[in-house]
Amino acid sequence: MFLAAIGVLLIAIIILTIVGVSRCKKDPNREVDPEASASEEPAESVEPSLEPVESAEPTTDPDATTDPDATTDPDATTDPDATPNAGETEGPGPIVITTPGTATTSLAPGATATATPNPYYTTPTSSMKRNAQKGYVSADSVRMRKGPGTKFDIVKEKIAKNTAVTLYVEQEGWWFLKCGDKYGYIKSDYVAKGTAPTSAATGEQTGKVIASKIALRKSADGKSECIKEYESGETVTIISSAKDSSGKTWYYVKTSDGKKGYMYAEYIKVNKK
């Protein structure tokens, strides 16, 4: 009896085991152990996309050209909305025109070059050299400057009276000339045309004005500045003589009132010593 009961119990256990196994295989909702290793789960497959991916638009104009020689700062940034400064201009810079004897002129592209007179000369032109005249310094301790005016630097100073010079052109009351090996300007009042005067062979002589009126001038030139006018009978002391560019003789004299200058020799009668 006891053995029969054990046999029935074994048969029941076997039947229950078979039924449970069958139900685990067919139940889709069976519970899965959450602690199971991920490697045991099959990888989920990814469905391929059926829609084509739209290609990105090009960021540059295919028709644009690039200068192969241009250099670009890799760190530089450009504001696409920036506008150029009003004072900036494109294209080549100003053209500089330099002509001997003329001032330097800056011109915009396309403008016509117009030479303007140079404020002063530094060397004579070929034309000046062809038309040069002889001259001499008619005063004591004269200064020669770089340009026609006292604001210019001194080239040479304390030039002795009667020093020979070469005259090129008169400019604003100044002579552009050569004195020794230097070029520069001396005030016209201190320069005379012609050969430098020499002392009278017989030493200082006296003379008398024989014209109704005669001018005492700063240099041996009828266009030179008049120092003072003297009437007939004025006694003068003749210090030296000189010839102007036309070959006429002038006396460098000292008048009775102590003034010195040049008088036209034709209007002075020299007293015999």
Stockholm file with secondary structure:
# STOCKHOLM 1.0

chainA/1-273         MFLAAIGVLLIAIIILTIVGVSRCKKDPNREVDPEASASEEPAESVEPSLEPVESAEPTTDPDATTDPDATTDPDATTDPDATPNAGETEGPGPIVITTPGTATTSLAPGATATATPNPYYTTPTSSMKRNAQKGYVSADSVRMRKGPGTKFDIVKEKIAKNTAVTLYVEQEGWWFLKCGDKYGYIKSDYVAKGTAPTSAATGEQTGKVIASKIALRKSADGKSECIKEYESGETVTIISSAKDSSGKTWYYVKTSDGKKGYMYAEYIKVNKK
#=GR chainA/1-273 SS CHHHHHHHHHHHHHHHHHHHHHHHHHCTTCCCCTTSCGGGSCCCCCCCCCSCCCCCCCSSCTTCCCCTTCCCCTTCCCCTTCCCCTTCCCSCCCEEECCTTBCCEEECTTCCCCCCBCSSCSSCCHHHHHTCEEEEECSSSEEEESSSSTTSCEEEEEECTTCEEEEEEEETTEEEEEETTEEEEEEGGGEEESEEEEECTTCSEEEEECSSEEEEESSSSTTSCEEEEEETTCEEEEEEEEECTTSCEEEEEEETTSCEEEEEGGGEEECCC
#=GC SS_cons         CHHHHHHHHHHHHHHHHHHHHHHHHHCTTCCCCTTSCGGGSCCCCCCCCCSCCCCCCCSSCTTCCCCTTCCCCTTCCCCTTCCCCTTCCCSCCCEEECCTTBCCEEECTTCCCCCCBCSSCSSCCHHHHHTCEEEEECSSSEEEESSSSTTSCEEEEEECTTCEEEEEEEETTEEEEEETTEEEEEEGGGEEESEEEEECTTCSEEEEECSSEEEEESSSSTTSCEEEEEETTCEEEEEEEEECTTSCEEEEEEETTSCEEEEEGGGEEECCC
//
